[in-house]
């Protein structure tokens, strides 16, 4: 059976950081008083990488969204969009939080809340960089509208818009995918770099664009690029982390998140249907959401 490469000493050190509240920003606990099918349930984030498991419709995305909307940069509609009278059940949803933010309180935790009342959200938010990776990240390049301009025999850019991947990105992606990507590049499609196209090369030196990447391969490279650019203490939310990935790559991706938690003090929360994604994690880092009930601990999905 495939074994995770994460050592118990690494796990213990990260537990210790959370127990000692050794973070500039960290979400310690949420209490969902009401959100969708979840009522009066508490989740404590005792480990900086947390998996949320459960059946379809069981509440995984509800928990991910509840964590994200503590922070000002995330609009509640990203996870909890309201469609007129068809979403009347949102009335009086409420989430309570306990968090660390050393820019506000240097020696204690903070309490905040988010409530949906009178057809709008009332939030006492905090500032934090939050990266959200939804399931759409694995849409193939050929189906992404922003890249349609690149589908042409005449597509080209100037040399100053072509960048090699950094050493840390190359090493991290290569470890996850078990593939040498040292010759891969990022191409700025527009002048300011808001739209990018990846390119690769095979062992013979023949180049190929992202239109010929596997969907999982493309999504991992793009995720790692963003994660390595993120600030320390950022919050990362990933939906269905195994999406488009081989089981071994799924394990390696979770290991990478644990390594980021050590190196950059990030906090990551991901949803999954994969047993492989759970293998690097300690039991208390896993929460199951099943029909409105929450259970902590490792289980067989």
C-alpha positions as CSV (number, residue, x, y, z in Angstrom):
1,X,0.0,0.0,0.0
2,X,1.2,3.5,-0.9
3,X,2.5,5.4,2.2
4,X,2.6,9.1,2.9
5,X,6.1,10.6,3.2
6,X,5.0,13.0,6.0
7,X,6.8,12.2,9.3
8,X,5.1,12.1,12.7
9,X,7.5,14.7,13.9
10,X,6.1,17.1,11.3
11,X,2.6,16.4,12.4
12,X,3.5,16.9,16.0
13,X,5.2,20.2,15.3
14,X,2.2,21.6,13.5
15,X,-0.2,20.5,16.3
16,X,2.1,22.3,18.7
17,X,2.0,25.5,16.6
18,X,-1.8,25.5,16.8
19,X,-2.0,24.7,20.5
20,X,0.4,27.6,21.2
21,X,-1.5,29.8,18.8
22,X,1.8,30.5,17.0
23,X,0.2,32.2,14.0
24,X,-0.3,35.7,12.7
25,X,-3.7,34.8,11.3
26,X,-5.6,31.5,11.9
27,X,-9.1,30.3,12.1
28,X,-9.5,28.2,15.3
29,X,-13.2,27.4,15.5
30,X,-16.5,27.9,13.8
31,X,-20.0,27.4,15.2
32,X,-22.6,27.0,12.6
33,X,-25.8,28.0,14.4
34,X,-27.7,27.6,11.1
35,X,-26.6,27.2,7.5
36,X,-28.4,24.9,5.0
37,X,-28.9,21.6,6.7
38,X,-26.3,22.2,9.5
39,X,-27.7,23.5,12.8
40,X,-25.8,24.1,16.1
41,X,-22.6,22.4,15.1
42,X,-19.0,23.2,16.0
43,X,-15.8,22.6,14.1
44,X,-12.3,23.2,15.7
45,X,-9.3,23.4,13.4
46,X,-6.7,21.7,15.6
47,X,-4.4,21.1,12.6
48,X,-3.6,23.6,9.9
49,X,-4.6,21.3,7.1
50,X,-8.2,20.0,7.4
51,X,-10.2,17.6,5.3
52,X,-14.0,17.8,5.1
53,X,-15.6,14.5,3.8
54,X,-19.1,13.3,3.3
55,X,-21.7,12.3,0.7
56,X,-22.9,14.6,-2.1
57,X,-25.2,17.2,-0.5
58,X,-23.9,16.3,2.9
59,X,-22.6,19.8,3.8
60,X,-19.0,19.9,2.8
61,X,-19.2,23.1,0.7
62,X,-21.4,24.7,3.4
63,X,-18.5,24.3,5.9
64,X,-15.9,25.5,3.3
65,X,-18.1,28.6,2.6
66,X,-18.7,29.2,6.3
67,X,-15.0,29.4,6.9
68,X,-14.3,31.7,4.0
69,X,-16.9,34.4,4.6
70,X,-15.2,35.4,7.9
71,X,-12.8,37.3,5.7
72,X,-13.6,40.5,3.9
73,X,-12.1,39.5,0.5
74,X,-14.7,36.7,0.1
75,X,-18.2,37.7,-0.9
76,X,-20.8,35.4,0.7
77,X,-22.4,35.0,-2.7
78,X,-19.4,32.9,-3.8
79,X,-20.7,30.1,-1.6
80,X,-24.2,31.2,-0.6
81,X,-25.8,32.8,-3.6
82,X,-29.5,33.8,-3.1
83,X,-32.0,33.3,-5.9
84,X,-35.0,35.4,-4.8
85,X,-38.0,33.6,-3.2
86,X,-36.5,30.2,-4.1
87,X,-33.9,30.7,-1.3
88,X,-36.2,31.8,1.5
89,X,-34.6,29.2,3.8
90,X,-31.5,31.5,4.2
91,X,-33.3,33.7,6.6
92,X,-31.6,33.8,10.0
93,X,-28.5,31.8,9.0
94,X,-25.7,32.5,11.5
95,X,-22.1,31.5,12.0
96,X,-19.8,32.4,14.9
97,X,-16.0,32.4,14.8
98,X,-13.0,32.3,17.0
99,X,-9.8,33.4,15.2
100,X,-6.3,34.7,15.6
101,X,-5.3,38.1,14.1
102,X,-2.2,39.5,15.6
103,X,-2.6,42.8,13.8
104,X,-5.7,43.4,15.9
105,X,-5.0,41.6,19.1
106,X,-1.5,40.5,19.9
107,X,-2.2,38.3,23.0
108,X,-5.7,36.8,22.6
109,X,-8.2,35.4,20.1
110,X,-11.0,37.3,18.4
111,X,-14.8,36.6,18.2
112,X,-16.6,37.4,15.0
113,X,-20.0,36.5,13.4
114,X,-21.8,36.4,10.1
115,X,-25.6,36.5,9.8
116,X,-28.1,36.5,7.0
117,X,-31.0,38.6,8.1
118,X,-33.6,40.8,6.3
119,X,-32.3,39.6,2.9
120,X,-28.7,40.5,3.4
121,X,-25.5,39.4,5.1
122,X,-24.3,41.3,8.2
123,X,-20.6,40.3,8.8
124,X,-17.9,41.4,11.2
125,X,-15.0,40.4,9.0
126,X,-11.3,40.1,9.3
127,X,-8.6,40.9,6.8
128,X,-6.7,37.9,5.4
129,X,-5.5,36.6,2.0
130,X,-7.9,33.8,1.0
131,X,-7.4,31.5,-2.0
132,X,-10.4,29.6,-3.2
133,X,-9.9,26.8,-5.8
134,X,-13.3,25.5,-7.0
135,X,-14.1,22.5,-9.1
136,X,-14.0,24.6,-12.3
137,X,-10.2,24.6,-12.0
138,X,-10.0,21.4,-14.0
139,X,-12.0,22.7,-17.0
140,X,-9.7,21.9,-20.0
141,X,-7.9,24.8,-21.6
142,X,-9.9,24.4,-24.8
143,X,-13.2,25.0,-22.9
144,X,-12.0,28.2,-21.2
145,X,-13.4,31.3,-22.9
146,X,-10.5,33.5,-21.9
147,X,-8.0,31.3,-23.8
148,X,-10.0,31.2,-27.0
149,X,-7.8,34.0,-28.4
150,X,-4.8,31.6,-28.2
151,X,-6.4,29.1,-30.6
152,X,-4.8,30.3,-33.8
153,X,-1.9,29.5,-36.0
154,X,-0.9,33.2,-35.7
155,X,-0.9,33.3,-31.9
156,X,2.4,34.5,-30.5
157,X,3.8,36.8,-27.8
158,X,7.0,38.7,-27.3
159,X,9.8,37.1,-25.4
160,X,9.3,39.3,-22.3
161,X,5.9,37.7,-21.7
162,X,7.3,34.2,-21.4
163,X,8.5,33.2,-18.0
164,X,10.2,30.0,-16.7
165,X,8.6,28.5,-13.6
166,X,10.5,29.2,-10.3
167,X,12.6,26.5,-8.8
168,X,10.2,26.0,-5.9
169,X,7.2,25.7,-8.2
170,X,9.1,23.3,-10.4
171,X,10.1,21.1,-7.5
172,X,6.7,21.1,-5.9
173,X,4.8,20.3,-9.1
174,X,7.3,17.7,-10.1
175,X,6.9,16.0,-6.7
176,X,3.1,16.0,-6.9
177,X,2.8,14.8,-10.5
178,X,6.0,12.7,-10.5
179,X,7.0,14.4,-13.7
180,X,9.8,16.7,-14.8
181,X,8.4,20.1,-15.6
182,X,11.7,22.1,-15.6
183,X,11.1,23.2,-19.2
184,X,7.5,24.3,-18.6
185,X,6.7,28.1,-18.9
186,X,4.0,30.6,-18.2
187,X,3.0,32.9,-21.0
188,X,1.2,36.2,-20.4
189,X,-1.6,36.3,-23.0
190,X,-2.4,40.0,-22.2
191,X,0.0,42.8,-21.3
192,X,-0.8,42.9,-17.6
193,X,-0.7,39.1,-17.1
194,X,-4.3,38.6,-16.0
195,X,-4.6,35.8,-18.5
196,X,-1.9,33.2,-18.8
197,X,-1.3,30.1,-20.9
198,X,1.1,27.4,-19.8
199,X,3.5,25.6,-22.2
200,X,5.5,22.4,-21.8
201,X,8.2,20.4,-23.5
202,X,8.8,16.7,-23.8
203,X,12.0,14.8,-23.4
204,X,12.9,15.4,-27.0
205,X,12.5,19.1,-26.6
206,X,9.3,19.4,-28.6
207,X,7.1,22.2,-27.2
208,X,3.3,22.0,-26.6
209,X,0.8,24.4,-25.2
210,X,-1.7,23.9,-22.3
211,X,-4.3,22.8,-24.8
212,X,-2.4,19.5,-24.8
213,X,-2.1,19.2,-21.0
214,X,-4.1,16.8,-18.9
215,X,-6.8,18.8,-16.9
216,X,-5.3,17.7,-13.6
217,X,-1.8,18.5,-14.7
218,X,-2.8,22.0,-15.7
219,X,-4.8,22.6,-12.5
220,X,-1.9,21.6,-10.2
221,X,0.6,23.9,-11.9
222,X,-1.8,26.8,-11.7
223,X,-2.6,26.1,-8.1
224,X,1.0,25.8,-7.1
225,X,1.9,29.0,-8.9
226,X,-0.8,30.8,-6.8
227,X,0.1,29.1,-3.6
228,X,3.8,29.9,-3.8
229,X,2.8,33.6,-4.5
230,X,0.5,33.7,-1.5
231,X,1.4,35.5,1.7
232,X,2.3,33.8,4.9
233,X,-0.7,32.9,7.1
234,X,-3.0,32.8,4.0
235,X,-6.2,30.7,4.1
236,X,-6.6,28.1,1.3
237,X,-9.9,26.4,0.4
238,X,-9.9,23.6,-2.2
239,X,-13.1,21.9,-3.3
240,X,-12.7,18.2,-4.2
241,X,-8.9,18.2,-4.0
242,X,-8.7,14.9,-5.9
243,X,-10.5,16.3,-9.0
244,X,-8.6,15.2,-12.1
245,X,-5.8,13.6,-10.1
246,X,-4.3,10.1,-9.9
247,X,-4.6,8.7,-6.3
248,X,-0.8,9.1,-5.7
249,X,-0.9,12.7,-7.0
250,X,-3.8,13.3,-4.6
251,X,-1.7,12.2,-1.6
252,X,1.3,14.2,-2.8
253,X,-1.0,17.3,-3.1
254,X,-2.1,17.0,0.5
255,X,1.6,16.4,1.6
256,X,2.4,19.7,-0.3
257,X,-0.2,21.5,1.7
258,X,1.3,20.2,4.9
259,X,4.7,21.3,3.8
260,X,3.3,24.8,3.0
261,X,1.8,24.9,6.5
262,X,5.3,24.4,7.9
263,X,7.0,26.7,5.5
264,X,4.5,29.6,5.1
265,X,2.1,29.0,8.0
266,X,-0.8,28.6,5.6
267,X,-4.1,27.1,6.7
268,X,-5.8,24.8,4.3
269,X,-9.3,23.4,4.3
270,X,-10.3,21.0,1.5
271,X,-13.3,18.9,0.7
272,X,-12.9,15.4,-0.7
273,X,-14.5,12.0,-1.6
274,X,-11.1,10.3,-1.6
275,X,-9.6,8.0,1.0
276,X,-6.2,8.7,-0.5
277,X,-6.5,12.4,0.4
278,X,-6.9,11.5,4.1
279,X,-3.8,9.3,4.4
280,X,-1.2,12.0,5.2
281,X,-3.5,13.6,7.9
282,X,-3.9,12.9,11.6
283,X,-7.4,11.7,12.6
284,X,-8.4,15.0,14.3
285,X,-7.7,16.9,11.1
286,X,-10.7,15.1,9.4
287,X,-14.3,16.1,9.7
288,X,-17.3,14.3,8.2
289,X,-20.5,16.1,7.3
290,X,-23.4,13.8,6.9
291,X,-27.0,15.0,6.6
292,X,-26.4,17.9,9.0
293,X,-24.4,15.9,11.5
294,X,-20.6,16.4,12.0
295,X,-18.2,13.8,13.1
296,X,-14.5,14.2,13.8
297,X,-11.9,11.5,13.0
298,X,-10.6,9.3,10.2
299,X,-13.1,7.0,8.6
300,X,-13.5,4.9,5.5
301,X,-15.2,7.0,2.8
